[in-house]
Amino acid sequence: MTQARYAAIILAAGYSSRLEQFKPLLSLGGKTIADRVISIFAQNNVDVFLVVGWNKEAMLAGIKSSRMTVVENPDYRKGMFSSVLAGVGRLRVNYEAFFVMPVDIPLVRSATVHRLLDDASRHPHKIIYPVFDNHRGHPPLIPASLIPALLSWRQDGGLKSFLHSQRDIVREAAVCDRNILFDIDTAQDLQEAFERWRRYDVPTEAECSAIMNEIHPMPPTVRSHCLKVAAVAMVIGSRLQQRGQEIDLAMIRAAALLHDLAKGMPDHDKEAGRMLQDMGFGKVGDLVADHTDLRNADSPTSLEAEIVYLADKFVDDDNVVSLDKRYRTNDRRFAVTPEIEADILQRKARALGVKQKVEQILGYALEENILADFGIRVRE
């Protein structure tokens, strides 16, 4: 069976008039914005068609990527839709569908493109929009069967009005990517882009919500547990931060919220870490992969990882409990053999060791002075 082929039309022919700088060649994370957008698609084996116009010589000299076909739009002064038509006009007939992406939307995740391609493989001949927080964003994926109609479209509104005319074949694909809604038009937008890039591998609260509720929906009991672990982790992290420790609270909360993303699967901690890595959230994935047993505890472990690990041990279902209660062996729902009891006690010893490390930094007992806020007692 022949693998379906896809294309991406990147629109980079405009003036960048509102920013007063040539956007495609601005640097973001060590790459030009144009190179970054090209790479989003190249990583997914999507053929890239870069539409150029104004300042094309500087454009072609400034980008490093060679994985593209350059399309010149001599009519770029007529607006963005002229660039869409120029790009579409160069597509070969053997494409299944094509993306359209303005060059000033540079932070869309490679995983978002992958998710759209996966959805297209199951729902061919549909226009597919990525959706985040109930809003459609870029890039839409358009079936190649619409190319003749698009090339002959002459009504006002350009691509937007054309796609609206095809609304009966539209699908929406939920993604955990706020950047589908973010473009760079102003100097303020550019500064925000730098900040978003700095935090690129830590999902925001809204992105965590999308993962938990739409991308990999959690059962209610698992979601309740994760919310309580996040609450405990934030208390511990905040107190450590007050003691002068450099703690990434956003990363801790994200990891705690998502730590049981793969609950019920074999090696659920490692599987959840892999899932987050695939979504582009590597740092959080590393914390999640180690939350069960701190299997790398014999080597240097980040304080963030230890906080998430410890918070998880203080939460049984969605109840905050002491470590003594968490690791009791006499009221288990299953028969406790000597081997199982030895394993439980070994796990308890590891958790107590991490707790003692945290208490040494804080200078006071963890359960008595922090977790009492959640209603637990040291002796139960």
C-alpha positions in Angstrom: 0.0 0.0 0.0 1.4 3.4 -1.0 1.9 5.8 1.9 -0.2 8.9 1.7 1.8 12.1 0.9 1.2 15.5 2.4 2.4 19.0 1.6 2.7 22.2 3.6 2.4 25.7 2.0 4.3 28.2 4.2 3.3 31.8 3.5 6.4 34.0 3.7 5.9 36.6 0.9 4.5 39.5 2.9 5.9 42.8 4.1 6.0 42.2 7.9 4.8 45.8 8.0 3.4 45.9 11.5 6.5 44.6 13.2 8.9 46.8 11.1 11.3 43.9 11.0 11.5 41.0 8.5 9.8 38.3 10.5 10.9 35.2 8.6 14.6 35.9 9.5 14.2 36.8 13.1 16.0 34.4 15.5 14.0 32.3 17.9 15.7 29.5 19.9 18.8 29.5 17.7 16.9 29.2 14.4 15.2 31.7 12.1 11.5 31.8 12.4 11.3 30.5 8.8 13.6 27.5 9.5 11.6 26.7 12.6 8.3 26.6 10.7 9.9 24.5 8.0 11.2 22.0 10.6 7.7 21.5 12.1 6.6 19.9 8.9 9.9 18.3 7.8 10.1 16.4 11.0 6.8 14.8 10.0 7.9 13.9 6.4 5.6 16.6 5.0 6.9 18.2 1.7 7.4 21.9 2.2 6.6 24.6 -0.3 7.9 28.0 0.8 6.1 30.9 -0.9 8.3 34.0 -1.1 7.8 37.5 -2.6 9.0 40.7 -0.9 12.6 40.6 0.1 13.0 37.2 -1.4 16.8 37.4 -1.9 17.4 38.1 1.7 14.9 35.4 2.6 16.6 32.7 0.6 20.1 33.8 1.8 19.1 33.8 5.4 17.5 30.5 6.0 19.5 27.3 6.4 16.9 24.6 5.6 17.2 22.8 2.2 14.2 20.5 2.7 11.7 22.7 0.7 10.6 23.8 -2.7 10.7 27.6 -3.2 7.6 29.1 -4.9 7.8 32.7 -6.0 4.6 34.8 -5.8 5.0 37.8 -8.2 1.5 39.0 -7.0 2.4 39.2 -3.3 1.2 42.8 -3.1 -2.3 41.5 -3.6 -2.3 39.9 -0.2 -2.0 36.6 1.5 -4.5 34.7 -0.6 -2.4 35.3 -3.7 0.4 33.4 -1.9 -2.0 30.6 -1.0 -2.9 30.3 -4.7 0.7 30.4 -5.8 1.6 27.6 -3.4 -1.5 25.4 -4.2 -0.7 25.9 -7.9 2.6 24.1 -7.5 1.2 21.0 -5.8 1.3 17.7 -7.6 -1.7 15.6 -8.0 -0.4 12.7 -5.8 -0.9 14.6 -2.5 -3.6 13.4 -0.1 -3.9 16.9 1.6 -1.9 20.0 2.3 -1.4 22.4 5.2 -1.4 26.1 5.0 0.7 28.0 7.5 1.7 31.6 7.8 5.4 32.0 8.6 4.7 34.1 11.6 3.2 31.2 13.6 6.5 29.6 14.6 5.8 27.7 17.8 3.3 25.1 16.7 4.5 21.8 17.9 5.7 19.0 15.7 3.3 16.7 17.7 0.4 18.9 16.6 1.2 18.3 13.0 1.6 14.6 13.7 -1.9 14.5 15.4 -3.5 16.2 12.4 -1.9 13.7 10.0 -3.1 10.8 12.2 -6.6 12.2 12.2 -6.4 12.6 8.4 -5.4 9.0 8.0 -8.6 7.9 9.7 -10.8 10.7 8.2 -9.6 11.4 4.6 -11.3 14.0 2.5 -12.0 16.2 5.5 -10.7 19.7 6.3 -9.1 19.3 9.7 -8.5 22.2 12.1 -6.4 21.9 15.2 -8.4 23.1 18.2 -7.2 24.4 21.5 -9.4 25.8 24.3 -12.4 25.6 21.9 -10.7 27.8 19.3 -9.6 26.8 15.8 -6.0 27.6 15.0 -3.2 26.9 12.4 -2.4 25.0 10.4 -5.6 23.7 8.8 -5.2 20.5 6.7 -7.1 20.7 3.5 -7.8 17.7 1.2 -6.2 17.9 -2.2 -9.5 17.1 -3.9 -10.4 20.8 -3.1 -7.5 22.2 -5.1 -9.5 22.9 -8.4 -12.3 24.7 -6.5 -9.8 26.7 -4.4 -7.8 27.8 -7.5 -11.0 29.0 -9.1 -12.3 30.8 -5.9 -13.0 34.5 -6.6 -15.2 35.6 -3.7 -14.1 38.0 -1.0 -12.5 36.7 2.1 -9.8 34.6 0.6 -9.0 31.2 2.1 -11.1 31.8 5.2 -14.3 32.3 3.1 -13.4 29.3 0.9 -13.0 27.0 3.8 -16.2 28.3 5.3 -18.0 27.4 2.1 -16.8 23.8 2.7 -18.0 23.7 6.3 -19.9 20.4 5.8 -16.6 18.5 5.5 -14.9 20.2 8.5 -13.5 18.2 11.4 -11.8 19.5 14.5 -8.9 17.8 16.3 -8.2 18.7 19.9 -4.5 19.4 20.5 -2.5 20.3 23.6 -0.8 23.2 22.0 -1.7 26.8 22.8 0.7 28.0 20.1 -1.8 27.2 17.3 -3.4 30.5 18.3 -0.3 32.6 18.6 1.2 34.7 15.8 3.9 37.4 15.8 2.7 40.8 14.6 4.2 43.3 17.1 7.3 43.8 19.2 5.3 42.7 22.2 4.3 39.5 20.4 8.0 38.9 19.7 8.9 39.2 23.4 6.1 36.8 24.3 7.4 34.4 21.7 10.8 34.4 23.5 9.1 33.7 26.8 7.0 30.9 25.3 10.1 29.3 23.8 11.9 29.5 27.2 9.0 27.5 28.7 8.4 25.4 25.6 8.7 21.9 27.2 6.5 22.7 30.2 2.8 22.5 29.5 0.7 25.4 30.8 -2.3 24.8 33.0 -4.6 24.9 30.0 -2.4 22.5 28.0 -2.4 20.1 31.0 -6.2 20.3 31.0 -6.4 19.5 27.3 -4.2 16.5 27.8 -6.2 15.2 30.8 -9.6 15.8 29.4 -9.3 15.6 25.6 -6.0 14.1 24.3 -5.7 11.2 26.8 -8.9 11.5 29.0 -8.4 10.3 32.6 -11.0 8.4 34.5 -12.5 10.6 37.2 -10.8 8.7 40.0 -7.4 9.1 38.4 -8.1 12.8 37.7 -9.1 13.4 41.4 -5.9 11.7 42.6 -3.7 13.8 40.3 -5.3 17.0 41.3 -4.7 16.2 45.0 -1.1 15.2 44.3 -0.6 18.5 42.5 -2.0 20.4 45.5 0.4 18.6 47.9 3.4 19.0 45.5 2.7 22.8 45.3 2.7 23.2 49.0 6.0 21.3 49.4 7.6 23.1 46.5 6.4 26.6 47.7 7.9 26.0 51.2 11.2 24.8 49.7 11.2 27.9 47.5 10.7 30.0 50.6 13.9 28.4 52.0 15.9 29.6 49.0 15.7 26.5 46.8 15.4 27.1 43.0 12.1 25.3 42.3 10.2 25.3 39.1 6.7 25.3 40.5 5.0 25.3 37.0 7.0 22.2 36.1 6.2 20.5 39.4 2.4 21.2 39.0 2.4 20.0 35.4 4.2 16.7 36.3 2.0 16.1 39.3 -1.2 16.7 37.2 0.0 14.3 34.5 1.9 11.7 36.5 -0.8 9.0 36.1 -1.6 9.8 32.5 -1.0 6.1 31.6 -2.5 4.6 34.7 -3.5 1.0 34.1 -0.8 0.4 31.5 2.3 -1.7 32.2 5.1 0.5 33.6 2.6 3.3 33.6 5.2 5.8 34.8 7.6 5.2 31.9 4.7 5.0 29.4 3.3 8.4 30.6 6.8 9.9 30.4 7.1 8.6 26.8 3.7 10.0 25.9 4.7 13.4 27.2 8.0 13.2 25.4 6.1 12.5 22.2 3.9 15.6 22.8 7.0 17.8 23.2 7.1 18.1 27.0 10.4 16.5 27.6 11.3 18.0 31.0 7.9 17.1 32.5 8.1 13.7 30.9 11.3 13.0 32.7 9.7 13.8 36.1 6.7 11.7 35.4 8.8 8.7 34.2 10.5 8.6 37.6 7.5 9.3 39.9 6.8 5.7 41.1 10.0 4.6 42.6 12.7 7.2 41.8 14.6 4.3 40.1 17.4 6.7 39.5 17.6 7.6 43.1 21.2 6.3 43.4 22.3 9.0 41.0 21.7 12.7 41.3 18.0 13.4 41.2 16.4 16.8 40.8 14.5 18.3 43.7 11.5 18.7 41.4 11.4 15.0 40.7 11.7 14.2 44.5 8.8 16.6 45.2 6.5 14.9 42.7 7.5 11.5 43.9 6.9 12.4 47.6 3.6 14.1 46.9 2.4 11.0 45.2 3.3 8.9 48.2 1.3 11.2 50.5 -1.9 10.7 48.5 -3.9 7.5 48.5 -6.7 7.7 46.0 -7.6 11.3 46.6 -6.9 11.3 50.4 -3.8 12.8 51.9 -2.3 10.3 54.3 0.9 9.9 56.3 3.6 7.6 55.0 3.0 5.2 57.8 -0.6 4.8 56.7 0.4 4.6 53.0 2.7 1.8 53.5 0.8 -0.3 56.1 0.8 -4.0 55.2 -2.0 -5.3 57.5 -5.0 -3.8 55.7 -4.2 -4.4 52.0 -6.8 -5.5 49.6 -4.6 -8.5 48.6 -2.7 -11.2 50.4 0.7 -9.9 51.6 3.4 -12.5 51.2 6.8 -12.1 52.9 8.2 -11.0 49.5 5.5 -8.4 49.0 5.9 -7.1 52.5 9.7 -6.8 52.0 9.1 -4.8 48.8 6.5 -2.5 50.5 9.0 -1.8 53.4 11.8 -1.1 50.9 9.5 1.4 49.1 8.6 3.0 52.5 12.3 3.3 53.4 13.0 5.1 50.1 10.1 7.5 50.6 11.2 8.2 54.2 14.7 9.0 52.9 13.4 11.5 50.5 11.1 13.0 53.2 14.0 13.4 55.5 16.1 15.1 52.8 13.3 17.6 52.3 12.9 18.1 56.0 16.6 18.9 56.4 16.2 21.7 53.9 13.0 23.0 55.6 14.2 22.6 59.1 11.0 21.1 60.4 8.8 18.0 60.2 7.0 17.7 56.9 3.8 16.0 58.1 3.3 18.1 61.2 4.0 21.5 59.7 2.8 21.2 56.1 0.6 18.3 55.4 -1.5 18.9 58.5 -3.1 21.5 56.3 -4.7 18.6 54.4 -5.9 16.9 57.6 -3.2 14.2 58.1 -1.7 13.3 61.5 1.7 11.7 62.1 0.3 9.0 64.3 -2.9 7.4 63.0 
